[in-house]
Amino acid sequence: MKTIICRCEDIAEDEIVALVRKDVKSIEEIKRLTRAGMGHCQGRTCKRLIAQIIARETGKRWSEIPFSTTRPPIKPVSLKTVASRK
């Protein structure tokens, strides 16, 4: 049974572990390679889990893993809302 880390993009833990073992050591790199954190929640659900995996696999402390920056919109906005603006 696979453990899903990013539910929005359906990215499993074993995919992230494989990347970390291939020397991909940042959340931003994992995001670019897998789209983890680019779904509806914009990483609010999975970023911390990815950081924990990186820390576990590299032997670093969780607080040493740099987080990617959040870019607007901070929360999802529907196209209907955007289209209704003048």
Number of C-alpha atoms within 10 A of each C-alpha: 3 9 12 15 23 25 17 18 16 14 19 16 16 14 15 22 16 12 17 22 12 9 9 16 19 18 26 17 15 19 17 11 12 17 18 26 26 16 16 14 16 21 22 16 16 21 20 16 16 26 22 17 21 26 19 14 14 13 9 13 12 14 10 10 17 12 14 14 7 10 8 8 8 10 11 11 10 8 8 8 8 9 8 7 6 4
